[in-house]
Amino acid sequence: MELLRAELFGRPLRLEGTMAGWQQLYWDHNVVSQREATASDEEDIQHVFELQTEQGLVRVCVALTLRWKPFDLRYEVTVNGQKVSGGDRSLDNLARETPTEIVPEKKQLSLVGLASLGFKLLKSAKVIKVVFAGASVAAYSWLFSFQFALALIGCLVFHEYGHIRAMKYFGMKTKGIYLIPFVGGLALGDNKINTRWQDVVISIMGPSFGLLLSLLCLLLYLLTGEMIFAGLAAFNALLNLFNLLPILPLDGGHILKSISFSMDSRLGITLCAIAAAGGVYLSYEFGLALLGFMLLIGSVEILVEWKSRHQSRLYPLDFYGQIFSITWYLVTVLGLIGVLWYFAGTGDEMLGLPLKVLQS
C-alpha cells in the first residue's frame, strides 16, 4: 500500500509497504531505500539516503512513527539535518486516496511485449467499446431476442456503473465500461487501491446496483404484468448472483478474500471456515447444488491463500468493517436469491429457469 506521498526537490517521494514490515521508498521513480520484512513491532523507522542535486550531494532522512491498529503515520523529511516537510496520515486518508505514481518496470523488447502493448492501445481506443457492444448485442440476440438483448445489455451496464461510481467515490480515474460477449462487462480504473475496504466497496457495488435493478424490474412487472420485466428481473438476479460467488476474479472472490484476509486470529479464519461450510450445507439443503459446489471451491481457494495475507499491500478491515462487509454481502446474496425464488414460484417455466440452473 502507499503509506506516504510527498514532494522532494520538485519530484515525487513515495513510500510503499506492508504490515509484515516490508517498505520501499521511491524518489522520482527510483528506489532510494528499502526495509525488509520483519517480525519486530518497531514503530520508529528511518530511511536515510543520499541524492545528487544541483546544490551538490545531500543527505536525506525520512523519519516515520508508524502504528498499524488503528492506522496512524507521522513523518518528517530532513535534508542535511534541516526539516523540509512533514505531516501525518490517518486511515481515512489511506482509504480515500489511491496511488497515482506507478513505478515503471524495465521493459524488454519481445513479441509478447509488443503484443501486450498493441492490446493496451486497442483497449484504450473508444472504437473497441463500440465493437464489443455490437458483438454483445448480436450474441444475446442470437440466444434470446433483439429486444431482450438490448435490455440485458442495459442490466450489464447498470451493474458495471455501480463499480464505476465506487471508484469515483474513492477518487480513482476510470477508463469506462467494456462489454464482452458471453462473459458480461468490465469496469476499468486507472489506479491501484490501498485498503481492503476499497476492494470490498468497489466489488460489491456492482451486484448491489444489480439487486436494485432486479427489484425495480420486479416492481414494474407487478404493476404492468409485462413479461419482459419479469424476465429481466430473474436473469439479472442470476447474473449478479454468479458475480458474488467466492471465486476470483469474480466480485464475490474479491469481497470474501478481503474479509477473510483481514482476520488476524485463528479464531477468525475458523469462523470463516464454519460459515463457508454452513453456506455449502444450506445450498444443498435447499437444492442449490451449483451454488454450493462453487461456494466450496471458492472457500478452499481463500483458505489456502490465507497464510500469505500479511504480505499484501492492502490495509485490512477492522472488526466493524468485517461485520459490515459480511452483512452487506449476505443481504445482497439473499435479496438476489429471493428474486429468483419468487419467479420460480409463479409456475412459469422460463422464469423458473435461473433457479433450475442453480439446482443443476
N, C-alpha and C positions, 0 to 999 in steps of 0.2 A: 504494500500500500504506500501511497505517497504521504510521508509524515510531514514534510516541510517543503515549502516553495517560497523562495525569496530571490533577491537580485544582488549580484556582487560584481562590481566594475562594469555595470551595464549588461551583464549576461546572466542567464538563469542559473540559480543554485537550487538543486533538488535533492531531497533525501528520501530514499525508499527503504522499507524494512518490513520485517515480520515479527510476530510475537515470540518467535523462537530466538530472537536476538540478532538475527542477520540484518545488516544495514549496508547500504551502498550510497555514497554521496557523489553527485554529479555536478560538474560546473561546465557550462557550455557544451553539454552532451558528452563530456569526458569523465571517466571515473577518477576522482581525486583522493578518495578514502574509502576503505571498506572494513567492516567488522563482521567476523564470522559468528555463526550461531553459537549461543552459549546457554548453559543452564543457570547462570548467575542471575540474581534478582537486582543487579546493579541498576540504579536509576540515573546516576550522573555519568554522562558519556561525553567524550571529547573526540572530535575529528580534527586532526592537525595536518596541514599540508602546505606546500609552497607553490606560488604562482609567479610566472614571469610576466610582468606588466610593463607599461610604458615608464613607470617610476622605478623599474628595476625589480629585483627579486623580493617578494614579500611573503611573510609567514601568516597564514590564515588559521584561525581556530574557531570551530563551530561547537559550542558547548551546549549540551542538552540536559534537561531534567525531565525524564520521561516516566510517567505512571500509566499503566495499561487499564486498570479497572478501579474507578472509572477513568477513561482516557483523558490525560492531561499532559500537554507538552509545552515546555518553556525553553526558549532558545536564545542564544546570544552569539553574534558573529563579531569577531575582533580581527583587525589587521595590524600586525606588528604591535599587539597589545592594546590597540585603541578600538573601542566599540564602534561599529559602523551600522549595525542593525540588531533587532531583537524583537521578541514578541511571544505570543502563546497561541496554542490551538486546542480547541475542545472537541468532543465527539460530534457536536453539531457541525463544526467546521469540516470535520472529516467526512461526514455523511452528505453534506450539501455541496462539496467540491469534488471535481473529478480531475485526474491527472491530465494535463494538457501538453506537457513536454514529453514526448515519447522518444526514448533514446534509440537512434537508428542503429541497426545491426549492419555489420560489414557484409556487403553483397558480393557474390562471386558470379561471374558471367557463366550461365549454363542454359541449356534448353528448358529445364524446369523453371529456372528463374525468369526467363523470357516469357514462358507460357503463363506463369503466375502474374507477371506484370501486365501481359495482354488481357488476362481475365479481369484484373483490377481496373484497367482502363475501360474495359467493356462494361463492367459493373457500374462504374461511375457515370456512364452515359445515360441520359434520360431515355434514349430510344429503347434500351433494354427493358425498361419498365413497361413500355407500350407493347413490346414483343411478347414478354412474359404474360402480361394481362390478356392479350389477344389469344395466346395459346391456352391460357386457363379457361377463358370463356368457351373456346372450341372444345376443350376436353370435357368440361362439365355439361356442355350442350349435348355432346355425344352420349354421355351417361344418363342425363335426365332430359331437360328441355332448355331451349334458349332462355325463356323467361326465368326458369328456376336457376339456371346458371348465373344470370345477372344478379339475382337475389343472393345466391350463395357467395358470389364474389363480394357483394356488399357486406355479408357477415364476416368474411375473412378480413376485409379492410377494417371493419369496426374493431375486430379483435386486435389487429396489429396497431391500430390507432391507440388502444389502451397502453401498449408498450411505449409508443412514441410520447404520449402525454407524461408517462412516468419519467422517461429520460429527460424531457424538457423541465420537469419539476426539479430534477437534480442538477439542472444547468448544463446538460450534455448537448452537444451538437448532434443532429440527426441527418441521415442520408435519405430517409424516406422509406417507403414500403414497396417490397418486391413480391409479386405473386408468382408462385411456382406451380405449374400444372401437376395435378395428382398428389401434391405434397401439402400445399397450403400457402402461407405467406411468411414473409420475413421482414422484421423491422430492424434497420441497421442504424447504429450510432457510431460517432467518431471517437468517443472517449472510453478509457478504462474506468473501472469503478474502484472505490476504496473500501467499502464496507459490505458485510453480508446483508444489511438492511436494504441497501440499494439493490442488491441482487434479488432479494425477495419481492420488493415493491415492483420493480420493473418486470419481473417474471409473472407475478400474479395479476397484474393489472389487465393483461390481455384476456385471460379467462374470466376475470370479473366483469369486464366490458361485455364479453360473450354471454355471461349469465344474464346481465341486464337486458341484452338484446333478445335473448330467448324468452324472458318474462314479458317483454314488450310484445313480441310476436304472439305469445300465448294470450295476452290480454286482447289483442286485435282479433285473434281467432274467436275468442269467446263473444266479442262484441259484434263481429260481422259474419262469422260462420264460414269465411273463406278458407279453403283447404291449403292455399299456398302459405298462409301464415302459420298453420299447424305444421306443415312440412318443414318450414324454415326453423321454427322453434325446436323441433325434435332433432333435425340433423345438425343444427348449430350447437345444440347441447351436447351431442355426441362428439363433435369435433373438439369442442373445448374441454370435454371430459378426458379425451385422449391426450390432450396437451398437458393435463395435470397428472398424468402417470409419472411415477418417480424414476424416470429413465432419462439420462442425458442424451441429446441436448434439449429434450422437451422442457416446457416451463416447470412442470412438476418436479423434474430432476433437479433443477436449479433451486427451487424452493426448499425441498426436503434436505438437500445437501447442505444448504446454508444453515438450516435449523439444526441438523444433527452435528455438523462440524463446529457449531458454536457451543456445544455441550462439553464442558471440561472434564466432568467426573465420569467414572464408570457407571454410576447410577443413572446418569443422563442417557448414555447410549443404551443401557439396559432397558430403560423405559421406552426408548425409541424402538428397540427391537420388539418389545412386548406389544407396543401399539401397532407395529407393522404386522406382527403375527395375528393380532386381533382383526386388523383390516382384511387380511387374507381369509381368515375364518368366516367373517361376516359376508365377504364376497361370495364364497362358495355356499354359505348357508342360504343366501338369497338368490342363488343361481347365477351370479355374475362371474362365470368361470374365467373368461378372458381378462376381466378386470383384476381378479385375484391372482392370476398367473403373472401378469405384468407387474403387479404390485410386489410380488415375491421376488422377481428378478431385480427390480429397481432397489428394493430394500437390501438385498445381498450386496449389490454393487456399492451402495453407500456405506454399509458396514465394513466392507473390505478396505475402502479408502479412508476410513475414519482415523486411522492411526497417523496419517500424514497431515492432519488438519492444521497442526501448528506451523507447518511450512508455508501455509497460504499467506498471501499478501493482503487478504481481506480482513478487516476488523470484525470480530464475531458479534453476534447478537447477545444482548444481556438477557437475563431471565425473563423480564417482562416482554422483551422483543420476541423471544422464543414462543411464549404463551400466545401473544397476539398473532404471530405468524401462523402458528398451528391452528388457532381458532379461525382465522381468515381463510386458510386453506380448506379446512373441513367444512365450513359454511358454504364455500363455493362449490366443493365437490357434491355435498348433499343437495344443494339447490339444483345443480345440473341433473343429478340422478332423479330428483323429484319431478323435473320436467319430463324426462323420459318415461318415468313410471306412470305419470298422468296420461300421456298419449297411448301408452301400451294398454291402459285400461279402457280406452274408448272402443276397442274391438276392431279398429281399422288396421288391416294387415300392413299397409305401407307405413303408417305412423308408428306401428309397433316394431318395425324393422330395426331401428337403432338399438332398442333394448335386446332384441334377439342376437344382435352382433356381440353384445357384452356377454350373453349367455352361451355363446357358441364355444 
